[in-house]
Amino acid sequence: MLLKLFLAFTLIPFLELYLLIKIGYYLGAFNTILVVILTGFLGAYLAKLQGIKTMMRVRQSLNRGELPAEEMVDALLIFVAGVVLLTPGFVTDLAGVGILVPNTRSWFKRWLRKKFDKWISENKANMVIF
């Protein structure tokens, strides 16, 4: 786990810098900075819209007396997407937009569900119930 975190916090910034330099070479420094700023604003706006829709679905579920579990996972993923979109760079922007789009977000939810189920099954022997 520590190795994965180390790689994520070193490789992703290097990849972002590489892409910023390469794209800056073709577009120019000002245009590249402008694109990064615009994607940040656009991402924040999309995250806000998706967050409002999700909160409305949470409210509807609660009014029906249902537990809004799926909506809460959506809200968490939208929050993560918003944070990732505010991080300057093209790879993080692509990942953030991918999480914001409802169709790809459902893929992320299925993947997270599999990871969570695997984690639960592996740690079931270590669980203590009082």
A tleap script that builds the chain and sets N, CA, C and O, in Angstrom:
source leaprc.protein.ff14SB
mol = sequence {
  NMET LEU LEU LYS LEU PHE LEU ALA PHE THR
  LEU ILE PRO PHE LEU GLU LEU TYR LEU LEU
  ILE LYS ILE GLY TYR TYR LEU GLY ALA PHE
  ASN THR ILE LEU VAL VAL ILE LEU THR GLY
  PHE LEU GLY ALA TYR LEU ALA LYS LEU GLN
  GLY ILE LYS THR MET MET ARG VAL ARG GLN
  SER LEU ASN ARG GLY GLU LEU PRO ALA GLU
  GLU MET VAL ASP ALA LEU LEU ILE PHE VAL
  ALA GLY VAL VAL LEU LEU THR PRO GLY PHE
  VAL THR ASP LEU ALA GLY VAL GLY ILE LEU
  VAL PRO ASN THR ARG SER TRP PHE LYS ARG
  TRP LEU ARG LYS LYS PHE ASP LYS TRP ILE
  SER GLU ASN LYS ALA ASN MET VAL ILE CPHE
}
set mol.1.N position { 0.823 -1.197 0.000 }
set mol.1.CA position { 0.000 0.000 0.000 }
set mol.1.C position { 0.862 1.254 0.000 }
set mol.1.O position { 0.573 2.220 -0.706 }
set mol.2.N position { 1.920 1.226 0.797 }
set mol.2.CA position { 2.808 2.383 0.866 }
set mol.2.C position { 3.485 2.618 -0.479 }
set mol.2.O position { 3.666 3.763 -0.894 }
set mol.3.N position { 3.858 1.543 -1.156 }
set mol.3.CA position { 4.482 1.674 -2.468 }
set mol.3.C position { 3.513 2.289 -3.481 }
set mol.3.O position { 3.908 3.125 -4.294 }
set mol.4.N position { 2.251 1.874 -3.430 }
set mol.4.CA position { 1.252 2.435 -4.350 }
set mol.4.C position { 1.063 3.926 -4.103 }
set mol.4.O position { 0.982 4.709 -5.049 }
set mol.5.N position { 0.994 4.319 -2.838 }
set mol.5.CA position { 0.858 5.742 -2.519 }
set mol.5.C position { 2.079 6.529 -2.958 }
set mol.5.O position { 1.958 7.626 -3.504 }
set mol.6.N position { 3.253 5.967 -2.718 }
set mol.6.CA position { 4.486 6.621 -3.141 }
set mol.6.C position { 4.502 6.827 -4.650 }
set mol.6.O position { 4.824 7.913 -5.132 }
set mol.7.N position { 4.154 5.784 -5.387 }
set mol.7.CA position { 4.125 5.894 -6.845 }
set mol.7.C position { 3.080 6.903 -7.309 }
set mol.7.O position { 3.327 7.671 -8.239 }
set mol.8.N position { 1.917 6.903 -6.665 }
set mol.8.CA position { 0.864 7.843 -7.051 }
set mol.8.C position { 1.301 9.286 -6.806 }
set mol.8.O position { 1.028 10.167 -7.621 }
set mol.9.N position { 1.975 9.524 -5.691 }
set mol.9.CA position { 2.369 10.900 -5.366 }
set mol.9.C position { 3.664 11.336 -6.047 }
set mol.9.O position { 4.044 12.503 -5.946 }
set mol.10.N position { 4.343 10.431 -6.731 }
set mol.10.CA position { 5.529 10.835 -7.486 }
set mol.10.C position { 5.300 10.755 -8.991 }
set mol.10.O position { 5.694 11.663 -9.723 }
set mol.11.N position { 4.672 9.689 -9.459 }
set mol.11.CA position { 4.496 9.525 -10.903 }
set mol.11.C position { 3.450 10.469 -11.485 }
set mol.11.O position { 3.650 11.022 -12.566 }
set mol.12.N position { 2.355 10.654 -10.790 }
set mol.12.CA position { 1.302 11.526 -11.310 }
set mol.12.C position { 1.787 12.970 -11.457 }
set mol.12.O position { 1.553 13.571 -12.505 }
set mol.13.N position { 2.451 13.552 -10.458 }
set mol.13.CA position { 2.966 14.920 -10.669 }
set mol.13.C position { 4.003 15.009 -11.803 }
set mol.13.O position { 4.024 15.987 -12.551 }
set mol.14.N position { 4.861 13.984 -11.926 }
set mol.14.CA position { 5.822 14.006 -13.028 }
set mol.14.C position { 5.110 13.935 -14.375 }
set mol.14.O position { 5.483 14.639 -15.314 }
set mol.15.N position { 4.095 13.092 -14.472 }
set mol.15.CA position { 3.320 12.994 -15.704 }
set mol.15.C position { 2.614 14.313 -16.013 }
set mol.15.O position { 2.584 14.756 -17.161 }
set mol.16.N position { 2.047 14.934 -14.981 }
set mol.16.CA position { 1.381 16.228 -15.157 }
set mol.16.C position { 2.374 17.286 -15.649 }
set mol.16.O position { 2.072 18.039 -16.574 }
set mol.17.N position { 3.552 17.341 -15.033 }
set mol.17.CA position { 4.558 18.318 -15.464 }
set mol.17.C position { 4.996 18.067 -16.901 }
set mol.17.O position { 5.146 19.003 -17.687 }
set mol.18.N position { 5.200 16.801 -17.238 }
set mol.18.CA position { 5.605 16.458 -18.592 }
set mol.18.C position { 4.558 16.928 -19.603 }
set mol.18.O position { 4.889 17.548 -20.614 }
set mol.19.N position { 3.295 16.625 -19.316 }
set mol.19.CA position { 2.228 17.032 -20.229 }
set mol.19.C position { 2.088 18.548 -20.304 }
set mol.19.O position { 1.862 19.097 -21.382 }
set mol.20.N position { 2.221 19.232 -19.158 }
set mol.20.CA position { 2.138 20.695 -19.171 }
set mol.20.C position { 3.252 21.296 -20.013 }
set mol.20.O position { 3.024 22.262 -20.740 }
set mol.21.N position { 4.445 20.742 -19.925 }
set mol.21.CA position { 5.568 21.253 -20.721 }
set mol.21.C position { 5.347 20.967 -22.200 }
set mol.21.O position { 5.549 21.843 -23.041 }
set mol.22.N position { 4.928 19.734 -22.526 }
set mol.22.CA position { 4.704 19.368 -23.931 }
set mol.22.C position { 3.574 20.192 -24.552 }
set mol.22.O position { 3.710 20.713 -25.659 }
set mol.23.N position { 2.468 20.302 -23.832 }
set mol.23.CA position { 1.338 21.075 -24.358 }
set mol.23.C position { 1.692 22.558 -24.398 }
set mol.23.O position { 1.291 23.269 -25.319 }
set mol.24.N position { 2.436 23.025 -23.408 }
set mol.24.CA position { 2.885 24.411 -23.402 }
set mol.24.C position { 3.790 24.727 -24.576 }
set mol.24.O position { 3.796 25.855 -25.070 }
set mol.25.N position { 4.557 23.740 -25.029 }
set mol.25.CA position { 5.419 23.933 -26.192 }
set mol.25.C position { 4.588 24.190 -27.441 }
set mol.25.O position { 4.955 25.015 -28.278 }
set mol.26.N position { 3.454 23.473 -27.568 }
set mol.26.CA position { 2.613 23.617 -28.757 }
set mol.26.C position { 1.635 24.791 -28.658 }
set mol.26.O position { 1.408 25.489 -29.646 }
set mol.27.N position { 1.065 25.008 -27.493 }
set mol.27.CA position { 0.069 26.073 -27.338 }
set mol.27.C position { 0.663 27.394 -26.862 }
set mol.27.O position { 0.092 28.458 -27.098 }
set mol.28.N position { 1.781 27.325 -26.209 }
set mol.28.CA position { 2.358 28.499 -25.570 }
set mol.28.C position { 2.020 28.474 -24.087 }
set mol.28.O position { 1.041 27.858 -23.666 }
set mol.29.N position { 2.842 29.148 -23.314 }
set mol.29.CA position { 2.679 29.115 -21.860 }
set mol.29.C position { 1.362 29.737 -21.415 }
set mol.29.O position { 0.650 29.166 -20.590 }
set mol.30.N position { 1.039 30.894 -21.954 }
set mol.30.CA position { -0.183 31.581 -21.534 }
set mol.30.C position { -1.424 30.755 -21.854 }
set mol.30.O position { -2.304 30.605 -21.006 }
set mol.31.N position { -1.500 30.224 -23.059 }
set mol.31.CA position { -2.665 29.430 -23.450 }
set mol.31.C position { -2.785 28.155 -22.613 }
set mol.31.O position { -3.889 27.744 -22.257 }
set mol.32.N position { -1.663 27.541 -22.306 }
set mol.32.CA position { -1.700 26.328 -21.485 }
set mol.32.C position { -2.213 26.648 -20.085 }
set mol.32.O position { -3.046 25.919 -19.546 }
set mol.33.N position { -1.724 27.724 -19.500 }
set mol.33.CA position { -2.198 28.132 -18.173 }
set mol.33.C position { -3.681 28.479 -18.233 }
set mol.33.O position { -4.435 28.142 -17.320 }
set mol.34.N position { -4.098 29.142 -19.291 }
set mol.34.CA position { -5.499 29.492 -19.466 }
set mol.34.C position { -6.380 28.237 -19.560 }
set mol.34.O position { -7.456 28.188 -18.965 }
set mol.35.N position { -5.930 27.241 -20.297 }
set mol.35.CA position { -6.689 25.988 -20.415 }
set mol.35.C position { -6.805 25.301 -19.052 }
set mol.35.O position { -7.872 24.797 -18.701 }
set mol.36.N position { -5.727 25.280 -18.295 }
set mol.36.CA position { -5.758 24.650 -16.971 }
set mol.36.C position { -6.721 25.392 -16.045 }
set mol.36.O position { -7.475 24.763 -15.303 }
set mol.37.N position { -6.700 26.706 -16.083 }
set mol.37.CA position { -7.610 27.494 -15.241 }
set mol.37.C position { -9.064 27.280 -15.671 }
set mol.37.O position { -9.948 27.121 -14.829 }
set mol.38.N position { -9.304 27.278 -16.973 }
set mol.38.CA position { -10.671 27.077 -17.471 }
set mol.38.C position { -11.202 25.688 -17.128 }
set mol.38.O position { -12.375 25.544 -16.781 }
set mol.39.N position { -10.362 24.676 -17.220 }
set mol.39.CA position { -10.830 23.332 -16.848 }
set mol.39.C position { -11.129 23.257 -15.354 }
set mol.39.O position { -12.033 22.534 -14.935 }
set mol.40.N position { -10.375 23.999 -14.554 }
set mol.40.CA position { -10.670 24.043 -13.125 }
set mol.40.C position { -12.037 24.663 -12.846 }
set mol.40.O position { -12.819 24.130 -12.059 }
set mol.41.N position { -12.320 25.797 -13.498 }
set mol.41.CA position { -13.621 26.442 -13.313 }
set mol.41.C position { -14.761 25.585 -13.855 }
set mol.41.O position { -15.800 25.445 -13.209 }
set mol.42.N position { -14.565 25.014 -15.037 }
set mol.42.CA position { -15.580 24.153 -15.624 }
set mol.42.C position { -15.833 22.928 -14.746 }
set mol.42.O position { -16.978 22.520 -14.548 }
set mol.43.N position { -14.769 22.357 -14.230 }
set mol.43.CA position { -14.903 21.195 -13.342 }
set mol.43.C position { -15.641 21.540 -12.064 }
set mol.43.O position { -16.487 20.771 -11.606 }
set mol.44.N position { -15.329 22.687 -11.486 }
set mol.44.CA position { -16.021 23.101 -10.270 }
set mol.44.C position { -17.511 23.312 -10.540 }
set mol.44.O position { -18.353 22.955 -9.716 }
set mol.45.N position { -17.828 23.889 -11.684 }
set mol.45.CA position { -19.225 24.111 -12.054 }
set mol.45.C position { -19.953 22.779 -12.262 }
set mol.45.O position { -21.068 22.594 -11.774 }
set mol.46.N position { -19.317 21.856 -12.988 }
set mol.46.CA position { -19.932 20.534 -13.203 }
set mol.46.C position { -20.101 19.780 -11.888 }
set mol.46.O position { -21.119 19.122 -11.674 }
set mol.47.N position { -19.112 19.874 -11.014 }
set mol.47.CA position { -19.212 19.210 -9.713 }
set mol.47.C position { -20.364 19.799 -8.904 }
set mol.47.O position { -21.083 19.068 -8.223 }
set mol.48.N position { -20.536 21.097 -8.977 }
set mol.48.CA position { -21.636 21.749 -8.266 }
set mol.48.C position { -22.980 21.253 -8.794 }
set mol.48.O position { -23.870 20.920 -8.012 }
set mol.49.N position { -23.131 21.204 -10.120 }
set mol.49.CA position { -24.385 20.729 -10.710 }
set mol.49.C position { -24.679 19.281 -10.328 }
set mol.49.O position { -25.796 18.950 -9.931 }
set mol.50.N position { -23.680 18.433 -10.449 }
set mol.50.CA position { -23.872 17.024 -10.113 }
set mol.50.C position { -24.137 16.857 -8.615 }
set mol.50.O position { -24.932 16.007 -8.215 }
set mol.51.N position { -23.481 17.658 -7.800 }
set mol.51.CA position { -23.707 17.599 -6.356 }
set mol.51.C position { -25.125 18.001 -5.981 }
set mol.51.O position { -25.736 17.383 -5.108 }
set mol.52.N position { -25.652 19.030 -6.632 }
set mol.52.CA position { -27.025 19.470 -6.357 }
set mol.52.C position { -28.013 18.379 -6.761 }
set mol.52.O position { -28.953 18.083 -6.024 }
set mol.53.N position { -27.796 17.776 -7.945 }
set mol.53.CA position { -28.677 16.684 -8.382 }
set mol.53.C position { -28.629 15.525 -7.401 }
set mol.53.O position { -29.661 14.937 -7.076 }
set mol.54.N position { -27.442 15.197 -6.932 }
set mol.54.CA position { -27.297 14.082 -5.999 }
set mol.54.C position { -27.964 14.398 -4.665 }
set mol.54.O position { -28.620 13.532 -4.085 }
set mol.55.N position { -27.809 15.612 -4.175 }
set mol.55.CA position { -28.450 15.979 -2.912 }
set mol.55.C position { -29.973 15.948 -3.035 }
set mol.55.O position { -30.663 15.602 -2.076 }
set mol.56.N position { -30.497 16.303 -4.194 }
set mol.56.CA position { -31.942 16.208 -4.419 }
set mol.56.C position { -32.390 14.745 -4.378 }
set mol.56.O position { -33.445 14.432 -3.827 }
set mol.57.N position { -31.579 13.842 -4.966 }
set mol.57.CA position { -31.918 12.417 -4.915 }
set mol.57.C position { -31.820 11.878 -3.491 }
set mol.57.O position { -32.610 11.016 -3.104 }
set mol.58.N position { -30.865 12.372 -2.706 }
set mol.58.CA position { -30.767 11.975 -1.299 }
set mol.58.C position { -32.023 12.401 -0.557 }
set mol.58.O position { -32.599 11.621 0.202 }
set mol.59.N position { -32.444 13.633 -0.775 }
set mol.59.CA position { -33.649 14.153 -0.114 }
set mol.59.C position { -34.889 13.337 -0.507 }
set mol.59.O position { -35.725 13.021 0.340 }
set mol.60.N position { -35.000 13.002 -1.795 }
set mol.60.CA position { -36.136 12.192 -2.248 }
set mol.60.C position { -36.121 10.807 -1.606 }
set mol.60.O position { -37.168 10.302 -1.200 }
set mol.61.N position { -34.959 10.197 -1.513 }
set mol.61.CA position { -34.859 8.881 -0.876 }
set mol.61.C position { -35.252 8.952 0.591 }
set mol.61.O position { -35.973 8.089 1.092 }
set mol.62.N position { -34.779 9.973 1.268 }
set mol.62.CA position { -35.119 10.126 2.685 }
set mol.62.C position { -36.610 10.397 2.867 }
set mol.62.O position { -37.213 9.901 3.819 }
set mol.63.N position { -37.210 11.171 1.975 }
set mol.63.CA position { -38.649 11.428 2.064 }
set mol.63.C position { -39.467 10.156 1.850 }
set mol.63.O position { -40.560 10.017 2.401 }
set mol.64.N position { -38.939 9.230 1.051 }
set mol.64.CA position { -39.615 7.953 0.840 }
set mol.64.C position { -39.330 6.970 1.966 }
set mol.64.O position { -39.904 5.881 1.995 }
set mol.65.N position { -38.458 7.336 2.889 }
set mol.65.CA position { -38.108 6.465 3.999 }
set mol.65.C position { -37.064 5.427 3.632 }
set mol.65.O position { -36.935 4.411 4.316 }
set mol.66.N position { -36.312 5.667 2.559 }
set mol.66.CA position { -35.278 4.742 2.109 }
set mol.66.C position { -33.906 5.257 2.516 }
set mol.66.O position { -33.698 6.458 2.695 }
set mol.67.N position { -32.974 4.319 2.658 }
set mol.67.CA position { -31.596 4.677 2.960 }
set mol.67.C position { -30.899 5.092 1.658 }
set mol.67.O position { -30.858 4.297 0.720 }
set mol.68.N position { -30.356 6.298 1.571 }
set mol.68.CA position { -29.764 6.779 0.317 }
set mol.68.C position { -28.311 6.335 0.139 }
set mol.68.O position { -27.430 7.173 -0.056 }
set mol.69.N position { -28.055 5.029 0.205 }
set mol.69.CA position { -26.679 4.525 0.146 }
set mol.69.C position { -26.019 4.841 -1.198 }
set mol.69.O position { -24.899 5.349 -1.225 }
set mol.70.N position { -26.689 4.551 -2.300 }
set mol.70.CA position { -26.102 4.812 -3.622 }
set mol.70.C position { -25.855 6.298 -3.824 }
set mol.70.O position { -24.832 6.694 -4.384 }
set mol.71.N position { -26.776 7.103 -3.375 }
set mol.71.CA position { -26.627 8.546 -3.533 }
set mol.71.C position { -25.453 9.073 -2.712 }
set mol.71.O position { -24.765 10.003 -3.133 }
set mol.72.N position { -25.226 8.481 -1.544 }
set mol.72.CA position { -24.106 8.916 -0.714 }
set mol.72.C position { -22.776 8.540 -1.358 }
set mol.72.O position { -21.811 9.299 -1.269 }
set mol.73.N position { -22.714 7.382 -2.003 }
set mol.73.CA position { -21.502 7.010 -2.736 }
set mol.73.C position { -21.293 7.982 -3.893 }
set mol.73.O position { -20.169 8.409 -4.154 }
set mol.74.N position { -22.381 8.332 -4.590 }
set mol.74.CA position { -22.281 9.336 -5.654 }
set mol.74.C position { -21.748 10.653 -5.104 }
set mol.74.O position { -20.882 11.277 -5.717 }
set mol.75.N position { -22.256 11.075 -3.961 }
set mol.75.CA position { -21.819 12.338 -3.363 }
set mol.75.C position { -20.323 12.294 -3.028 }
set mol.75.O position { -19.603 13.269 -3.249 }
set mol.76.N position { -19.869 11.172 -2.502 }
set mol.76.CA position { -18.448 11.034 -2.183 }
set mol.76.C position { -17.602 11.100 -3.456 }
set mol.76.O position { -16.571 11.772 -3.486 }
set mol.77.N position { -18.038 10.407 -4.500 }
set mol.77.CA position { -17.284 10.414 -5.752 }
set mol.77.C position { -17.297 11.807 -6.395 }
set mol.77.O position { -16.292 12.225 -6.970 }
set mol.78.N position { -18.403 12.517 -6.308 }
set mol.78.CA position { -18.470 13.875 -6.855 }
set mol.78.C position { -17.529 14.800 -6.085 }
set mol.78.O position { -16.876 15.660 -6.677 }
set mol.79.N position { -17.461 14.624 -4.774 }
set mol.79.CA position { -16.518 15.416 -3.962 }
set mol.79.C position { -15.083 15.127 -4.389 }
set mol.79.O position { -14.289 16.049 -4.573 }
set mol.80.N position { -14.751 13.847 -4.547 }
set mol.80.CA position { -13.397 13.470 -4.987 }
set mol.80.C position { -13.109 14.066 -6.362 }
set mol.80.O position { -12.015 14.578 -6.602 }
set mol.81.N position { -14.088 14.000 -7.265 }
set mol.81.CA position { -13.902 14.567 -8.602 }
set mol.81.C position { -13.650 16.070 -8.524 }
set mol.81.O position { -12.804 16.597 -9.247 }
set mol.82.N position { -14.379 16.760 -7.655 }
set mol.82.CA position { -14.177 18.204 -7.501 }
set mol.82.C position { -12.790 18.535 -7.003 }
set mol.82.O position { -12.161 19.476 -7.486 }
set mol.83.N position { -12.304 17.766 -6.035 }
set mol.83.CA position { -10.949 17.996 -5.514 }
set mol.83.C position { -9.915 17.723 -6.600 }
set mol.83.O position { -8.968 18.490 -6.772 }
set mol.84.N position { -10.101 16.632 -7.328 }
set mol.84.CA position { -9.154 16.275 -8.384 }
set mol.84.C position { -9.175 17.325 -9.493 }
set mol.84.O position { -8.128 17.648 -10.055 }
set mol.85.N position { -10.351 17.858 -9.813 }
set mol.85.CA position { -10.439 18.872 -10.866 }
set mol.85.C position { -9.775 20.190 -10.462 }
set mol.85.O position { -9.304 20.931 -11.325 }
set mol.86.N position { -9.733 20.482 -9.195 }
set mol.86.CA position { -9.074 21.710 -8.746 }
set mol.86.C position { -7.555 21.581 -8.737 }
set mol.86.O position { -6.843 22.579 -8.620 }
set mol.87.N position { -7.058 20.348 -8.862 }
set mol.87.CA position { -5.621 20.115 -8.950 }
set mol.87.C position { -5.178 20.451 -10.371 }
set mol.87.O position { -5.739 19.914 -11.326 }
set mol.88.N position { -4.187 21.323 -10.535 }
set mol.88.CA position { -3.785 21.703 -11.894 }
set mol.88.C position { -3.167 20.529 -12.642 }
set mol.88.O position { -2.327 19.807 -12.105 }
set mol.89.N position { -3.589 20.353 -13.868 }
set mol.89.CA position { -3.022 19.313 -14.713 }
set mol.89.C position { -4.071 18.692 -15.603 }
set mol.89.O position { -5.271 18.838 -15.370 }
set mol.90.N position { -3.608 18.000 -16.622 }
set mol.90.CA position { -4.516 17.423 -17.600 }
set mol.90.C position { -4.961 16.014 -17.219 }
set mol.90.O position { -6.109 15.649 -17.469 }
set mol.91.N position { -4.092 15.229 -16.629 }
set mol.91.CA position { -4.450 13.867 -16.226 }
set mol.91.C position { -5.485 13.906 -15.110 }
set mol.91.O position { -6.465 13.162 -15.140 }
set mol.92.N position { -5.270 14.763 -14.140 }
set mol.92.CA position { -6.227 14.865 -13.039 }
set mol.92.C position { -7.556 15.430 -13.517 }
set mol.92.O position { -8.611 15.024 -13.030 }
set mol.93.N position { -7.519 16.363 -14.466 }
set mol.93.CA position { -8.766 16.890 -15.026 }
set mol.93.C position { -9.539 15.807 -15.766 }
set mol.93.O position { -10.760 15.712 -15.643 }
set mol.94.N position { -8.830 15.001 -16.525 }
set mol.94.CA position { -9.479 13.908 -17.242 }
set mol.94.C position { -10.102 12.912 -16.263 }
set mol.94.O position { -11.220 12.445 -16.477 }
set mol.95.N position { -9.382 12.591 -15.196 }
set mol.95.CA position { -9.922 11.677 -14.184 }
set mol.95.C position { -11.137 12.290 -13.492 }
set mol.95.O position { -12.128 11.599 -13.258 }
set mol.96.N position { -11.069 13.572 -13.164 }
set mol.96.CA position { -12.189 14.239 -12.501 }
set mol.96.C position { -13.434 14.287 -13.359 }
set mol.96.O position { -14.535 14.027 -12.874 }
set mol.97.N position { -13.272 14.618 -14.632 }
set mol.97.CA position { -14.425 14.649 -15.535 }
set mol.97.C position { -14.981 13.238 -15.712 }
set mol.97.O position { -16.194 13.046 -15.797 }
set mol.98.N position { -14.089 12.262 -15.766 }
set mol.98.CA position { -14.545 10.878 -15.872 }
set mol.98.C position { -15.397 10.458 -14.694 }
set mol.98.O position { -16.366 9.717 -14.856 }
set mol.99.N position { -15.046 10.922 -13.519 }
set mol.99.CA position { -15.836 10.584 -12.330 }
set mol.99.C position { -17.149 11.367 -12.317 }
set mol.99.O position { -18.155 10.867 -11.814 }
set mol.100.N position { -17.155 12.572 -12.856 }
set mol.100.CA position { -18.375 13.380 -12.850 }
set mol.100.C position { -19.448 12.883 -13.804 }
set mol.100.O position { -20.639 13.046 -13.536 }
set mol.101.N position { -19.044 12.282 -14.905 }
set mol.101.CA position { -20.017 11.789 -15.886 }
set mol.101.C position { -20.751 10.593 -15.269 }
set mol.101.O position { -20.108 9.633 -14.845 }
set mol.102.N position { -22.086 10.638 -15.212 }
set mol.102.CA position { -22.834 9.579 -14.517 }
set mol.102.C position { -22.552 8.156 -15.022 }
set mol.102.O position { -22.491 7.225 -14.219 }
set mol.103.N position { -22.382 7.976 -16.321 }
set mol.103.CA position { -22.139 6.623 -16.834 }
set mol.103.C position { -20.799 6.061 -16.366 }
set mol.103.O position { -20.714 4.902 -15.962 }
set mol.104.N position { -19.755 6.885 -16.420 }
set mol.104.CA position { -18.458 6.392 -15.954 }
set mol.104.C position { -18.396 6.351 -14.437 }
set mol.104.O position { -17.658 5.544 -13.872 }
set mol.105.N position { -19.159 7.208 -13.768 }
set mol.105.CA position { -19.208 7.153 -12.305 }
set mol.105.C position { -19.804 5.833 -11.840 }
set mol.105.O position { -19.386 5.299 -10.813 }
set mol.106.N position { -20.773 5.298 -12.575 }
set mol.106.CA position { -21.342 4.000 -12.193 }
set mol.106.C position { -20.288 2.905 -12.325 }
set mol.106.O position { -20.287 1.951 -11.547 }
set mol.107.N position { -19.388 3.034 -13.304 }
set mol.107.CA position { -18.290 2.062 -13.413 }
set mol.107.C position { -17.377 2.171 -12.191 }
set mol.107.O position { -16.974 1.153 -11.629 }
set mol.108.N position { -17.047 3.396 -11.776 }
set mol.108.CA position { -16.227 3.599 -10.580 }
set mol.108.C position { -16.915 3.025 -9.345 }
set mol.108.O position { -16.258 2.435 -8.487 }
set mol.109.N position { -18.234 3.194 -9.249 }
set mol.109.CA position { -18.966 2.652 -8.094 }
set mol.109.C position { -18.892 1.136 -8.071 }
set mol.109.O position { -18.687 0.544 -7.011 }
set mol.110.N position { -19.057 0.495 -9.229 }
set mol.110.CA position { -18.950 -0.971 -9.269 }
set mol.110.C position { -17.550 -1.421 -8.877 }
set mol.110.O position { -17.394 -2.399 -8.145 }
set mol.111.N position { -16.533 -0.715 -9.357 }
set mol.111.CA position { -15.151 -1.062 -9.023 }
set mol.111.C position { -14.902 -0.899 -7.518 }
set mol.111.O position { -14.290 -1.761 -6.887 }
set mol.112.N position { -15.379 0.207 -6.953 }
set mol.112.CA position { -15.227 0.423 -5.511 }
set mol.112.C position { -15.967 -0.634 -4.711 }
set mol.112.O position { -15.480 -1.081 -3.672 }
set mol.113.N position { -17.139 -1.038 -5.184 }
set mol.113.CA position { -17.921 -2.068 -4.497 }
set mol.113.C position { -17.153 -3.393 -4.465 }
set mol.113.O position { -17.120 -4.068 -3.436 }
set mol.114.N position { -16.539 -3.760 -5.586 }
set mol.114.CA position { -15.743 -4.990 -5.632 }
set mol.114.C position { -14.563 -4.909 -4.677 }
set mol.114.O position { -14.274 -5.864 -3.955 }
set mol.115.N position { -13.878 -3.765 -4.672 }
set mol.115.CA position { -12.741 -3.583 -3.759 }
set mol.115.C position { -13.197 -3.666 -2.297 }
set mol.115.O position { -12.541 -4.300 -1.471 }
set mol.116.N position { -14.313 -3.027 -1.994 }
set mol.116.CA position { -14.826 -3.034 -0.626 }
set mol.116.C position { -15.233 -4.452 -0.218 }
set mol.116.O position { -14.911 -4.897 0.884 }
set mol.117.N position { -15.941 -5.162 -1.105 }
set mol.117.CA position { -16.338 -6.534 -0.789 }
set mol.117.C position { -15.127 -7.431 -0.579 }
set mol.117.O position { -15.127 -8.284 0.309 }
set mol.118.N position { -14.098 -7.239 -1.391 }
set mol.118.CA position { -12.871 -8.025 -1.236 }
set mol.118.C position { -12.199 -7.705 0.096 }
set mol.118.O position { -11.727 -8.606 0.789 }
set mol.119.N position { -12.156 -6.433 0.450 }
set mol.119.CA position { -11.541 -6.018 1.706 }
set mol.119.C position { -12.296 -6.605 2.895 }
set mol.119.O position { -11.690 -7.072 3.859 }
set mol.120.N position { -13.633 -6.578 2.815 }
set mol.120.CA position { -14.450 -7.137 3.896 }
set mol.120.C position { -14.210 -8.638 4.019 }
set mol.120.O position { -14.035 -9.144 5.128 }
set mol.121.N position { -14.201 -9.358 2.898 }
set mol.121.CA position { -14.027 -10.804 2.959 }
set mol.121.C position { -12.638 -11.184 3.468 }
set mol.121.O position { -12.496 -12.187 4.167 }
set mol.122.N position { -11.622 -10.411 3.136 }
set mol.122.CA position { -10.269 -10.698 3.614 }
set mol.122.C position { -10.112 -10.394 5.096 }
set mol.122.O position { -9.333 -11.059 5.779 }
set mol.123.N position { -10.826 -9.415 5.598 }
set mol.123.CA position { -10.676 -8.999 6.996 }
set mol.123.C position { -11.772 -9.530 7.898 }
set mol.123.O position { -11.847 -9.152 9.067 }
set mol.124.N position { -12.623 -10.399 7.376 }
set mol.124.CA position { -13.721 -10.915 8.181 }
set mol.124.C position { -13.213 -11.714 9.385 }
set mol.124.O position { -13.815 -11.667 10.458 }
set mol.125.N position { -12.118 -12.440 9.212 }
set mol.125.CA position { -11.564 -13.235 10.309 }
set mol.125.C position { -11.004 -12.329 11.411 }
set mol.125.O position { -10.945 -12.742 12.569 }
set mol.126.N position { -10.599 -11.123 11.075 }
set mol.126.CA position { -10.027 -10.200 12.060 }
set mol.126.C position { -11.060 -9.344 12.764 }
set mol.126.O position { -10.724 -8.589 13.676 }
set mol.127.N position { -12.323 -9.456 12.348 }
set mol.127.CA position { -13.374 -8.618 12.916 }
set mol.127.C position { -13.832 -9.174 14.261 }
set mol.127.O position { -14.010 -10.382 14.422 }
set mol.128.N position { -14.016 -8.289 15.203 }
set mol.128.CA position { -14.502 -8.664 16.523 }
set mol.128.C position { -15.865 -7.993 16.726 }
set mol.128.O position { -15.991 -6.776 16.588 }
set mol.129.N position { -16.868 -8.782 17.050 }
set mol.129.CA position { -18.204 -8.254 17.271 }
set mol.129.C position { -18.473 -8.257 18.762 }
set mol.129.O position { -18.342 -9.293 19.415 }
set mol.130.N position { -18.841 -7.128 19.299 }
set mol.130.CA position { -19.111 -7.032 20.737 }
set mol.130.C position { -20.570 -7.219 21.027 }
set mol.130.O position { -20.980 -7.170 22.187 }
savepdb mol mol.pdb
quit
